[in-house]
Amino acid sequence: TLKPMVIRLWFGGGGRIVKSDIEKSSGDIRADQTLKAAASRVGAIPALPPEFIKEYRNKGVPVRFTVKPN
């Protein structure tokens, strides 16, 4: 089973994801790489308010994922 993962995302103008780092590994390098690739494919979250982007621009936002078996 995979451990919970945490990816930290940094946002730029328009909610564009400008950087992502795995902060807490799942214990499986392929799962971690898949999570990072998924963040890259999202590209942007345009609904983020400018105040949110400004507040977290330098420190990023941690996002936690837990994979549960079927």
Buried (B, 14 or more C-beta within 10 A) or exposed (E): EBEEBBBBBBBEEEBBBEEBEBBBBBEBEEBBEEBBEEBEEEEBBEEBEEEBBEEBBEEBBEBEBEEEEE
